Amino acid sequence: MRTIRLGGVLLVLAVLTSGCRTPTQEERDNRRLVDAILTAITIKNARLVEDNARRLDRRHDAGQLTDEQYQGLRAVIQKARARDWAGAERAGYEFRKQHPFVREGQ
């Protein structure tokens, strides 16, 4: 009986330390924002880019994005504002790859 309990405890610890975790709501919201910025850029919609720039500012002001994340996304938005749609799209996807708030499929 003691061996079964020890095995169960070890199994739970293995699962907890394996990196499999549920993303927080903040992480999900940050990923949605990145996806919204990318969508606005992909469809070349300057109004949506500006709407999402304001959302980005609010999330950063609320402490929901690090300064590094904020600056990275601001750079993507600046490219879009300059109408460098292709460059903004590349930079946006690279940002999302480097800062996976939520792993693919979660």
Jmol script that loads the backbone (N, CA, C; Angstrom):
load data "model"
ATOM      1  N   MET A   1       0.821  -1.200   0.000  1.00  0.00           N
ATOM      2  CA  MET A   1       0.000   0.000   0.000  1.00  0.00           C
ATOM      3  C   MET A   1       0.865   1.264   0.000  1.00  0.00           C
ATOM      4  N   ARG A   2       1.925   1.212   0.793  1.00  0.00           N
ATOM      5  CA  ARG A   2       2.828   2.356   0.886  1.00  0.00           C
ATOM      6  C   ARG A   2       3.527   2.611  -0.458  1.00  0.00           C
ATOM      7  N   THR A   3       3.858   1.559  -1.168  1.00  0.00           N
ATOM      8  CA  THR A   3       4.503   1.681  -2.473  1.00  0.00           C
ATOM      9  C   THR A   3       3.574   2.339  -3.474  1.00  0.00           C
ATOM     10  N   ILE A   4       2.297   2.021  -3.423  1.00  0.00           N
ATOM     11  CA  ILE A   4       1.315   2.615  -4.334  1.00  0.00           C
ATOM     12  C   ILE A   4       1.197   4.109  -4.070  1.00  0.00           C
ATOM     13  N   ARG A   5       1.132   4.514  -2.796  1.00  0.00           N
ATOM     14  CA  ARG A   5       1.041   5.938  -2.476  1.00  0.00           C
ATOM     15  C   ARG A   5       2.283   6.689  -2.921  1.00  0.00           C
ATOM     16  N   LEU A   6       3.449   6.110  -2.691  1.00  0.00           N
ATOM     17  CA  LEU A   6       4.688   6.740  -3.103  1.00  0.00           C
ATOM     18  C   LEU A   6       4.736   6.874  -4.628  1.00  0.00           C
ATOM     19  N   GLY A   7       4.286   5.839  -5.320  1.00  0.00           N
ATOM     20  CA  GLY A   7       4.242   5.889  -6.778  1.00  0.00           C
ATOM     21  C   GLY A   7       3.297   6.977  -7.263  1.00  0.00           C
ATOM     22  N   GLY A   8       2.158   7.112  -6.606  1.00  0.00           N
ATOM     23  CA  GLY A   8       1.193   8.158  -6.970  1.00  0.00           C
ATOM     24  C   GLY A   8       1.766   9.546  -6.754  1.00  0.00           C
ATOM     25  N   VAL A   9       2.447   9.745  -5.652  1.00  0.00           N
ATOM     26  CA  VAL A   9       3.062  11.038  -5.351  1.00  0.00           C
ATOM     27  C   VAL A   9       4.135  11.353  -6.397  1.00  0.00           C
ATOM     28  N   LEU A  10       4.947  10.378  -6.734  1.00  0.00           N
ATOM     29  CA  LEU A  10       5.987  10.596  -7.741  1.00  0.00           C
ATOM     30  C   LEU A  10       5.385  10.916  -9.106  1.00  0.00           C
ATOM     31  N   LEU A  11       4.285  10.266  -9.443  1.00  0.00           N
ATOM     32  CA  LEU A  11       3.617  10.541 -10.709  1.00  0.00           C
ATOM     33  C   LEU A  11       3.100  11.975 -10.748  1.00  0.00           C
ATOM     34  N   VAL A  12       2.478  12.417  -9.682  1.00  0.00           N
ATOM     35  CA  VAL A  12       1.967  13.789  -9.617  1.00  0.00           C
ATOM     36  C   VAL A  12       3.115  14.784  -9.720  1.00  0.00           C
ATOM     37  N   LEU A  13       4.196  14.546  -9.023  1.00  0.00           N
ATOM     38  CA  LEU A  13       5.351  15.441  -9.095  1.00  0.00           C
ATOM     39  C   LEU A  13       5.942  15.471 -10.495  1.00  0.00           C
ATOM     40  N   ALA A  14       6.001  14.332 -11.155  1.00  0.00           N
ATOM     41  CA  ALA A  14       6.527  14.287 -12.519  1.00  0.00           C
ATOM     42  C   ALA A  14       5.675  15.114 -13.462  1.00  0.00           C
ATOM     43  N   VAL A  15       4.368  15.037 -13.318  1.00  0.00           N
ATOM     44  CA  VAL A  15       3.460  15.807 -14.177  1.00  0.00           C
ATOM     45  C   VAL A  15       3.605  17.294 -13.895  1.00  0.00           C
ATOM     46  N   LEU A  16       3.694  17.662 -12.628  1.00  0.00           N
ATOM     47  CA  LEU A  16       3.800  19.073 -12.266  1.00  0.00           C
ATOM     48  C   LEU A  16       5.109  19.698 -12.725  1.00  0.00           C
ATOM     49  N   THR A  17       6.176  18.941 -12.747  1.00  0.00           N
ATOM     50  CA  THR A  17       7.468  19.502 -13.124  1.00  0.00           C
ATOM     51  C   THR A  17       7.796  19.313 -14.594  1.00  0.00           C
ATOM     52  N   SER A  18       6.911  18.695 -15.344  1.00  0.00           N
ATOM     53  CA  SER A  18       7.211  18.419 -16.754  1.00  0.00           C
ATOM     54  C   SER A  18       6.982  19.625 -17.660  1.00  0.00           C
ATOM     55  N   GLY A  19       6.479  20.712 -17.144  1.00  0.00           N
ATOM     56  CA  GLY A  19       6.254  21.890 -17.974  1.00  0.00           C
ATOM     57  C   GLY A  19       4.856  21.949 -18.550  1.00  0.00           C
ATOM     58  N   CYS A  20       4.064  20.966 -18.325  1.00  0.00           N
ATOM     59  CA  CYS A  20       2.683  20.976 -18.801  1.00  0.00           C
ATOM     60  C   CYS A  20       1.856  21.760 -17.799  1.00  0.00           C
ATOM     61  N   ARG A  21       1.443  22.924 -18.201  1.00  0.00           N
ATOM     62  CA  ARG A  21       0.629  23.732 -17.306  1.00  0.00           C
ATOM     63  C   ARG A  21      -0.423  24.451 -18.128  1.00  0.00           C
ATOM     64  N   THR A  22      -1.447  24.844 -17.458  1.00  0.00           N
ATOM     65  CA  THR A  22      -2.512  25.578 -18.113  1.00  0.00           C
ATOM     66  C   THR A  22      -2.125  27.054 -18.155  1.00  0.00           C
ATOM     67  N   PRO A  23      -2.232  27.692 -19.321  1.00  0.00           N
ATOM     68  CA  PRO A  23      -1.904  29.115 -19.403  1.00  0.00           C
ATOM     69  C   PRO A  23      -2.862  29.946 -18.541  1.00  0.00           C
ATOM     70  N   THR A  24      -2.359  31.044 -18.024  1.00  0.00           N
ATOM     71  CA  THR A  24      -3.205  31.941 -17.244  1.00  0.00           C
ATOM     72  C   THR A  24      -4.099  32.747 -18.196  1.00  0.00           C
ATOM     73  N   GLN A  25      -5.114  33.357 -17.629  1.00  0.00           N
ATOM     74  CA  GLN A  25      -5.994  34.203 -18.439  1.00  0.00           C
ATOM     75  C   GLN A  25      -5.214  35.380 -19.018  1.00  0.00           C
ATOM     76  N   GLU A  26      -4.284  35.917 -18.255  1.00  0.00           N
ATOM     77  CA  GLU A  26      -3.451  37.026 -18.746  1.00  0.00           C
ATOM     78  C   GLU A  26      -2.634  36.588 -19.963  1.00  0.00           C
ATOM     79  N   GLU A  27      -2.054  35.399 -19.899  1.00  0.00           N
ATOM     80  CA  GLU A  27      -1.282  34.885 -21.036  1.00  0.00           C
ATOM     81  C   GLU A  27      -2.174  34.687 -22.264  1.00  0.00           C
ATOM     82  N   ARG A  28      -3.353  34.176 -22.035  1.00  0.00           N
ATOM     83  CA  ARG A  28      -4.284  33.992 -23.155  1.00  0.00           C
ATOM     84  C   ARG A  28      -4.691  35.333 -23.760  1.00  0.00           C
ATOM     85  N   ASP A  29      -4.947  36.311 -22.916  1.00  0.00           N
ATOM     86  CA  ASP A  29      -5.330  37.636 -23.415  1.00  0.00           C
ATOM     87  C   ASP A  29      -4.175  38.286 -24.175  1.00  0.00           C
ATOM     88  N   ASN A  30      -2.954  38.094 -23.695  1.00  0.00           N
ATOM     89  CA  ASN A  30      -1.791  38.627 -24.411  1.00  0.00           C
ATOM     90  C   ASN A  30      -1.653  37.963 -25.776  1.00  0.00           C
ATOM     91  N   ARG A  31      -1.869  36.659 -25.834  1.00  0.00           N
ATOM     92  CA  ARG A  31      -1.791  35.955 -27.125  1.00  0.00           C
ATOM     93  C   ARG A  31      -2.883  36.452 -28.068  1.00  0.00           C
ATOM     94  N   ARG A  32      -4.079  36.685 -27.531  1.00  0.00           N
ATOM     95  CA  ARG A  32      -5.166  37.211 -28.371  1.00  0.00           C
ATOM     96  C   ARG A  32      -4.808  38.589 -28.927  1.00  0.00           C
ATOM     97  N   LEU A  33      -4.150  39.399 -28.127  1.00  0.00           N
ATOM     98  CA  LEU A  33      -3.741  40.717 -28.592  1.00  0.00           C
ATOM     99  C   LEU A  33      -2.717  40.601 -29.723  1.00  0.00           C
ATOM    100  N   VAL A  34      -1.732  39.744 -29.557  1.00  0.00           N
ATOM    101  CA  VAL A  34      -0.735  39.543 -30.612  1.00  0.00           C
ATOM    102  C   VAL A  34      -1.430  39.057 -31.881  1.00  0.00           C
ATOM    103  N   ASP A  35      -2.346  38.122 -31.736  1.00  0.00           N
ATOM    104  CA  ASP A  35      -3.073  37.617 -32.909  1.00  0.00           C
ATOM    105  C   ASP A  35      -3.922  38.711 -33.553  1.00  0.00           C
ATOM    106  N   ALA A  36      -4.515  39.577 -32.747  1.00  0.00           N
ATOM    107  CA  ALA A  36      -5.322  40.676 -33.294  1.00  0.00           C
ATOM    108  C   ALA A  36      -4.440  41.665 -34.051  1.00  0.00           C
ATOM    109  N   ILE A  37      -3.259  41.941 -33.523  1.00  0.00           N
ATOM    110  CA  ILE A  37      -2.323  42.831 -34.213  1.00  0.00           C
ATOM    111  C   ILE A  37      -1.919  42.207 -35.548  1.00  0.00           C
ATOM    112  N   LEU A  38      -1.602  40.919 -35.522  1.00  0.00           N
ATOM    113  CA  LEU A  38      -1.225  40.234 -36.762  1.00  0.00           C
ATOM    114  C   LEU A  38      -2.360  40.219 -37.776  1.00  0.00           C
ATOM    115  N   THR A  39      -3.578  40.047 -37.308  1.00  0.00           N
ATOM    116  CA  THR A  39      -4.728  40.059 -38.212  1.00  0.00           C
ATOM    117  C   THR A  39      -4.869  41.427 -38.868  1.00  0.00           C
ATOM    118  N   ALA A  40      -4.774  42.480 -38.067  1.00  0.00           N
ATOM    119  CA  ALA A  40      -4.885  43.838 -38.606  1.00  0.00           C
ATOM    120  C   ALA A  40      -3.809  44.098 -39.652  1.00  0.00           C
ATOM    121  N   ILE A  41      -2.616  43.595 -39.394  1.00  0.00           N
ATOM    122  CA  ILE A  41      -1.512  43.787 -40.331  1.00  0.00           C
ATOM    123  C   ILE A  41      -1.741  42.972 -41.600  1.00  0.00           C
ATOM    124  N   THR A  42      -2.170  41.744 -41.428  1.00  0.00           N
ATOM    125  CA  THR A  42      -2.374  40.860 -42.579  1.00  0.00           C
ATOM    126  C   THR A  42      -3.428  41.400 -43.536  1.00  0.00           C
ATOM    127  N   ILE A  43      -4.485  41.993 -42.975  1.00  0.00           N
ATOM    128  CA  ILE A  43      -5.534  42.546 -43.846  1.00  0.00           C
ATOM    129  C   ILE A  43      -5.281  44.024 -44.168  1.00  0.00           C
ATOM    130  N   LYS A  44      -4.130  44.518 -43.714  1.00  0.00           N
ATOM    131  CA  LYS A  44      -3.702  45.893 -44.006  1.00  0.00           C
ATOM    132  C   LYS A  44      -4.749  46.930 -43.595  1.00  0.00           C
ATOM    133  N   ASN A  45      -5.208  46.805 -42.355  1.00  0.00           N
ATOM    134  CA  ASN A  45      -6.249  47.682 -41.845  1.00  0.00           C
ATOM    135  C   ASN A  45      -5.644  48.620 -40.799  1.00  0.00           C
ATOM    136  N   ALA A  46      -5.353  49.845 -41.205  1.00  0.00           N
ATOM    137  CA  ALA A  46      -4.701  50.817 -40.322  1.00  0.00           C
ATOM    138  C   ALA A  46      -5.558  51.148 -39.099  1.00  0.00           C
ATOM    139  N   ARG A  47      -6.881  51.204 -39.262  1.00  0.00           N
ATOM    140  CA  ARG A  47      -7.759  51.499 -38.120  1.00  0.00           C
ATOM    141  C   ARG A  47      -7.651  50.417 -37.049  1.00  0.00           C
ATOM    142  N   LEU A  48      -7.636  49.149 -37.474  1.00  0.00           N
ATOM    143  CA  LEU A  48      -7.487  48.059 -36.502  1.00  0.00           C
ATOM    144  C   LEU A  48      -6.103  48.055 -35.859  1.00  0.00           C
ATOM    145  N   VAL A  49      -5.094  48.429 -36.622  1.00  0.00           N
ATOM    146  CA  VAL A  49      -3.752  48.542 -36.043  1.00  0.00           C
ATOM    147  C   VAL A  49      -3.781  49.561 -34.909  1.00  0.00           C
ATOM    148  N   GLU A  50      -4.417  50.709 -35.140  1.00  0.00           N
ATOM    149  CA  GLU A  50      -4.492  51.747 -34.099  1.00  0.00           C
ATOM    150  C   GLU A  50      -5.327  51.297 -32.900  1.00  0.00           C
ATOM    151  N   ASP A  51      -6.433  50.612 -33.162  1.00  0.00           N
ATOM    152  CA  ASP A  51      -7.246  50.076 -32.057  1.00  0.00           C
ATOM    153  C   ASP A  51      -6.410  49.141 -31.189  1.00  0.00           C
ATOM    154  N   ASN A  52      -5.645  48.271 -31.844  1.00  0.00           N
ATOM    155  CA  ASN A  52      -4.826  47.319 -31.096  1.00  0.00           C
ATOM    156  C   ASN A  52      -3.633  47.987 -30.439  1.00  0.00           C
ATOM    157  N   ALA A  53      -3.127  49.064 -31.000  1.00  0.00           N
ATOM    158  CA  ALA A  53      -2.054  49.822 -30.356  1.00  0.00           C
ATOM    159  C   ALA A  53      -2.554  50.394 -29.031  1.00  0.00           C
ATOM    160  N   ARG A  54      -3.793  50.872 -29.017  1.00  0.00           N
ATOM    161  CA  ARG A  54      -4.374  51.381 -27.765  1.00  0.00           C
ATOM    162  C   ARG A  54      -4.562  50.243 -26.751  1.00  0.00           C
ATOM    163  N   ARG A  55      -5.004  49.087 -27.217  1.00  0.00           N
ATOM    164  CA  ARG A  55      -5.140  47.920 -26.323  1.00  0.00           C
ATOM    165  C   ARG A  55      -3.782  47.546 -25.750  1.00  0.00           C
ATOM    166  N   LEU A  56      -2.754  47.584 -26.594  1.00  0.00           N
ATOM    167  CA  LEU A  56      -1.397  47.276 -26.150  1.00  0.00           C
ATOM    168  C   LEU A  56      -0.966  48.239 -25.047  1.00  0.00           C
ATOM    169  N   ASP A  57      -1.198  49.533 -25.256  1.00  0.00           N
ATOM    170  CA  ASP A  57      -0.844  50.534 -24.237  1.00  0.00           C
ATOM    171  C   ASP A  57      -1.568  50.261 -22.922  1.00  0.00           C
ATOM    172  N   ARG A  58      -2.859  49.970 -23.000  1.00  0.00           N
ATOM    173  CA  ARG A  58      -3.633  49.700 -21.771  1.00  0.00           C
ATOM    174  C   ARG A  58      -3.108  48.466 -21.033  1.00  0.00           C
ATOM    175  N   ARG A  59      -2.800  47.407 -21.765  1.00  0.00           N
ATOM    176  CA  ARG A  59      -2.305  46.186 -21.120  1.00  0.00           C
ATOM    177  C   ARG A  59      -0.938  46.446 -20.478  1.00  0.00           C
ATOM    178  N   HIS A  60      -0.093  47.208 -21.143  1.00  0.00           N
ATOM    179  CA  HIS A  60       1.217  47.519 -20.570  1.00  0.00           C
ATOM    180  C   HIS A  60       1.060  48.398 -19.331  1.00  0.00           C
ATOM    181  N   ASP A  61       0.213  49.415 -19.427  1.00  0.00           N
ATOM    182  CA  ASP A  61      -0.017  50.306 -18.282  1.00  0.00           C
ATOM    183  C   ASP A  61      -0.569  49.542 -17.080  1.00  0.00           C
ATOM    184  N   ALA A  62      -1.330  48.487 -17.338  1.00  0.00           N
ATOM    185  CA  ALA A  62      -1.914  47.668 -16.261  1.00  0.00           C
ATOM    186  C   ALA A  62      -0.926  46.623 -15.743  1.00  0.00           C
ATOM    187  N   GLY A  63       0.275  46.579 -16.322  1.00  0.00           N
ATOM    188  CA  GLY A  63       1.280  45.634 -15.853  1.00  0.00           C
ATOM    189  C   GLY A  63       1.094  44.220 -16.389  1.00  0.00           C
ATOM    190  N   GLN A  64       0.358  44.087 -17.482  1.00  0.00           N
ATOM    191  CA  GLN A  64       0.081  42.764 -18.030  1.00  0.00           C
ATOM    192  C   GLN A  64       1.075  42.357 -19.117  1.00  0.00           C
ATOM    193  N   LEU A  65       1.969  43.254 -19.487  1.00  0.00           N
ATOM    194  CA  LEU A  65       3.038  42.982 -20.448  1.00  0.00           C
ATOM    195  C   LEU A  65       4.336  43.536 -19.878  1.00  0.00           C
ATOM    196  N   THR A  66       5.424  42.834 -20.097  1.00  0.00           N
ATOM    197  CA  THR A  66       6.723  43.365 -19.668  1.00  0.00           C
ATOM    198  C   THR A  66       7.126  44.506 -20.600  1.00  0.00           C
ATOM    199  N   ASP A  67       8.097  45.287 -20.168  1.00  0.00           N
ATOM    200  CA  ASP A  67       8.602  46.364 -21.022  1.00  0.00           C
ATOM    201  C   ASP A  67       9.170  45.796 -22.322  1.00  0.00           C
ATOM    202  N   GLU A  68       9.870  44.663 -22.226  1.00  0.00           N
ATOM    203  CA  GLU A  68      10.442  44.037 -23.419  1.00  0.00           C
ATOM    204  C   GLU A  68       9.346  43.615 -24.405  1.00  0.00           C
ATOM    205  N   GLN A  69       8.297  42.986 -23.898  1.00  0.00           N
ATOM    206  CA  GLN A  69       7.189  42.573 -24.759  1.00  0.00           C
ATOM    207  C   GLN A  69       6.518  43.791 -25.382  1.00  0.00           C
ATOM    208  N   TYR A  70       6.310  44.806 -24.578  1.00  0.00           N
ATOM    209  CA  TYR A  70       5.672  46.032 -25.050  1.00  0.00           C
ATOM    210  C   TYR A  70       6.491  46.676 -26.164  1.00  0.00           C
ATOM    211  N   GLN A  71       7.789  46.820 -25.944  1.00  0.00           N
ATOM    212  CA  GLN A  71       8.646  47.456 -26.945  1.00  0.00           C
ATOM    213  C   GLN A  71       8.688  46.630 -28.235  1.00  0.00           C
ATOM    214  N   GLY A  72       8.712  45.318 -28.103  1.00  0.00           N
ATOM    215  CA  GLY A  72       8.714  44.461 -29.283  1.00  0.00           C
ATOM    216  C   GLY A  72       7.459  44.633 -30.119  1.00  0.00           C
ATOM    217  N   LEU A  73       6.313  44.674 -29.455  1.00  0.00           N
ATOM    218  CA  LEU A  73       5.051  44.851 -30.183  1.00  0.00           C
ATOM    219  C   LEU A  73       4.910  46.274 -30.713  1.00  0.00           C
ATOM    220  N   ARG A  74       5.430  47.262 -29.997  1.00  0.00           N
ATOM    221  CA  ARG A  74       5.402  48.643 -30.505  1.00  0.00           C
ATOM    222  C   ARG A  74       6.207  48.739 -31.806  1.00  0.00           C
ATOM    223  N   ALA A  75       7.320  48.030 -31.878  1.00  0.00           N
ATOM    224  CA  ALA A  75       8.136  48.038 -33.098  1.00  0.00           C
ATOM    225  C   ALA A  75       7.368  47.436 -34.271  1.00  0.00           C
ATOM    226  N   VAL A  76       6.618  46.391 -34.009  1.00  0.00           N
ATOM    227  CA  VAL A  76       5.788  45.771 -35.058  1.00  0.00           C
ATOM    228  C   VAL A  76       4.747  46.774 -35.536  1.00  0.00           C
ATOM    229  N   ILE A  77       4.103  47.446 -34.591  1.00  0.00           N
ATOM    230  CA  ILE A  77       3.072  48.428 -34.928  1.00  0.00           C
ATOM    231  C   ILE A  77       3.671  49.607 -35.702  1.00  0.00           C
ATOM    232  N   GLN A  78       4.874  50.022 -35.335  1.00  0.00           N
ATOM    233  CA  GLN A  78       5.518  51.125 -36.056  1.00  0.00           C
ATOM    234  C   GLN A  78       5.742  50.768 -37.521  1.00  0.00           C
ATOM    235  N   LYS A  79       6.135  49.535 -37.788  1.00  0.00           N
ATOM    236  CA  LYS A  79       6.304  49.102 -39.183  1.00  0.00           C
ATOM    237  C   LYS A  79       4.970  49.170 -39.919  1.00  0.00           C
ATOM    238  N   ALA A  80       3.906  48.759 -39.259  1.00  0.00           N
ATOM    239  CA  ALA A  80       2.586  48.807 -39.894  1.00  0.00           C
ATOM    240  C   ALA A  80       2.161  50.255 -40.137  1.00  0.00           C
ATOM    241  N   ARG A  81       2.434  51.124 -39.191  1.00  0.00           N
ATOM    242  CA  ARG A  81       2.088  52.539 -39.370  1.00  0.00           C
ATOM    243  C   ARG A  81       2.833  53.153 -40.550  1.00  0.00           C
ATOM    244  N   ALA A  82       4.035  52.648 -40.812  1.00  0.00           N
ATOM    245  CA  ALA A  82       4.827  53.128 -41.946  1.00  0.00           C
ATOM    246  C   ALA A  82       4.410  52.446 -43.239  1.00  0.00           C
ATOM    247  N   ARG A  83       3.374  51.640 -43.155  1.00  0.00           N
ATOM    248  CA  ARG A  83       2.830  50.886 -44.301  1.00  0.00           C
ATOM    249  C   ARG A  83       3.807  49.834 -44.822  1.00  0.00           C
ATOM    250  N   ASP A  84       4.728  49.405 -43.975  1.00  0.00           N
ATOM    251  CA  ASP A  84       5.600  48.282 -44.304  1.00  0.00           C
ATOM    252  C   ASP A  84       4.880  47.019 -43.840  1.00  0.00           C
ATOM    253  N   TRP A  85       3.817  46.679 -44.546  1.00  0.00           N
ATOM    254  CA  TRP A  85       2.951  45.574 -44.134  1.00  0.00           C
ATOM    255  C   TRP A  85       3.705  44.246 -44.093  1.00  0.00           C
ATOM    256  N   ALA A  86       4.520  43.981 -45.109  1.00  0.00           N
ATOM    257  CA  ALA A  86       5.267  42.711 -45.154  1.00  0.00           C
ATOM    258  C   ALA A  86       6.282  42.640 -44.010  1.00  0.00           C
ATOM    259  N   GLY A  87       6.987  43.738 -43.776  1.00  0.00           N
ATOM    260  CA  GLY A  87       7.959  43.770 -42.683  1.00  0.00           C
ATOM    261  C   GLY A  87       7.288  43.637 -41.328  1.00  0.00           C
ATOM    262  N   ALA A  88       6.138  44.290 -41.173  1.00  0.00           N
ATOM    263  CA  ALA A  88       5.396  44.208 -39.919  1.00  0.00           C
ATOM    264  C   ALA A  88       4.901  42.779 -39.683  1.00  0.00           C
ATOM    265  N   GLU A  89       4.439  42.147 -40.742  1.00  0.00           N
ATOM    266  CA  GLU A  89       3.943  40.772 -40.610  1.00  0.00           C
ATOM    267  C   GLU A  89       5.083  39.830 -40.215  1.00  0.00           C
ATOM    268  N   ARG A  90       6.226  39.952 -40.877  1.00  0.00           N
ATOM    269  CA  ARG A  90       7.380  39.117 -40.519  1.00  0.00           C
ATOM    270  C   ARG A  90       7.787  39.347 -39.064  1.00  0.00           C
ATOM    271  N   ALA A  91       7.874  40.620 -38.685  1.00  0.00           N
ATOM    272  CA  ALA A  91       8.280  40.955 -37.315  1.00  0.00           C
ATOM    273  C   ALA A  91       7.257  40.451 -36.295  1.00  0.00           C
ATOM    274  N   GLY A  92       5.983  40.530 -36.642  1.00  0.00           N
ATOM    275  CA  GLY A  92       4.936  40.061 -35.739  1.00  0.00           C
ATOM    276  C   GLY A  92       5.000  38.565 -35.510  1.00  0.00           C
ATOM    277  N   TYR A  93       5.190  37.819 -36.586  1.00  0.00           N
ATOM    278  CA  TYR A  93       5.297  36.366 -36.433  1.00  0.00           C
ATOM    279  C   TYR A  93       6.567  35.973 -35.699  1.00  0.00           C
ATOM    280  N   GLU A  94       7.636  36.705 -35.935  1.00  0.00           N
ATOM    281  CA  GLU A  94       8.878  36.432 -35.206  1.00  0.00           C
ATOM    282  C   GLU A  94       8.695  36.733 -33.718  1.00  0.00           C
ATOM    283  N   PHE A  95       8.005  37.837 -33.413  1.00  0.00           N
ATOM    284  CA  PHE A  95       7.727  38.167 -32.009  1.00  0.00           C
ATOM    285  C   PHE A  95       6.930  37.037 -31.361  1.00  0.00           C
ATOM    286  N   ARG A  96       5.893  36.581 -32.042  1.00  0.00           N
ATOM    287  CA  ARG A  96       5.034  35.525 -31.480  1.00  0.00           C
ATOM    288  C   ARG A  96       5.837  34.245 -31.263  1.00  0.00           C
ATOM    289  N   LYS A  97       6.762  33.958 -32.145  1.00  0.00           N
ATOM    290  CA  LYS A  97       7.597  32.764 -32.006  1.00  0.00           C
ATOM    291  C   LYS A  97       8.533  32.897 -30.802  1.00  0.00           C
ATOM    292  N   GLN A  98       9.109  34.080 -30.608  1.00  0.00           N
ATOM    293  CA  GLN A  98      10.053  34.311 -29.518  1.00  0.00           C
ATOM    294  C   GLN A  98       9.379  34.493 -28.166  1.00  0.00           C
ATOM    295  N   HIS A  99       8.110  34.909 -28.171  1.00  0.00           N
ATOM    296  CA  HIS A  99       7.380  35.170 -26.926  1.00  0.00           C
ATOM    297  C   HIS A  99       6.082  34.371 -26.915  1.00  0.00           C
ATOM    298  N   PRO A 100       6.187  33.065 -26.773  1.00  0.00           N
ATOM    299  CA  PRO A 100       4.953  32.264 -26.800  1.00  0.00           C
ATOM    300  C   PRO A 100       4.203  32.377 -25.472  1.00  0.00           C
ATOM    301  N   PHE A 101       3.302  33.345 -25.391  1.00  0.00           N
ATOM    302  CA  PHE A 101       2.510  33.507 -24.171  1.00  0.00           C
ATOM    303  C   PHE A 101       1.767  32.213 -23.885  1.00  0.00           C
ATOM    304  N   VAL A 102       1.274  31.600 -24.950  1.00  0.00           N
ATOM    305  CA  VAL A 102       0.543  30.345 -24.848  1.00  0.00           C
ATOM    306  C   VAL A 102       1.127  29.423 -25.904  1.00  0.00           C
ATOM    307  N   ARG A 103       1.458  28.210 -25.492  1.00  0.00           N
ATOM    308  CA  ARG A 103       1.984  27.262 -26.463  1.00  0.00           C
ATOM    309  C   ARG A 103       0.924  26.889 -27.469  1.00  0.00           C
ATOM    310  N   GLU A 104       1.350  26.541 -28.659  1.00  0.00           N
ATOM    311  CA  GLU A 104       0.416  26.152 -29.719  1.00  0.00           C
ATOM    312  C   GLU A 104      -0.512  25.054 -29.203  1.00  0.00           C
ATOM    313  N   GLY A 105      -1.780  25.195 -29.495  1.00  0.00           N
ATOM    314  CA  GLY A 105      -2.760  24.182 -29.121  1.00  0.00           C
ATOM    315  C   GLY A 105      -3.353  24.345 -27.740  1.00  0.00           C
ATOM    316  N   GLN A 106      -2.969  25.395 -27.006  1.00  0.00           N
ATOM    317  CA  GLN A 106      -3.515  25.558 -25.655  1.00  0.00           C
ATOM    318  C   GLN A 106      -4.438  26.743 -25.597  1.00  0.00           C
TER     319      GLN A 106
END
end "model"
wireframe off; spacefill off
backbone 0.3
color backbone group
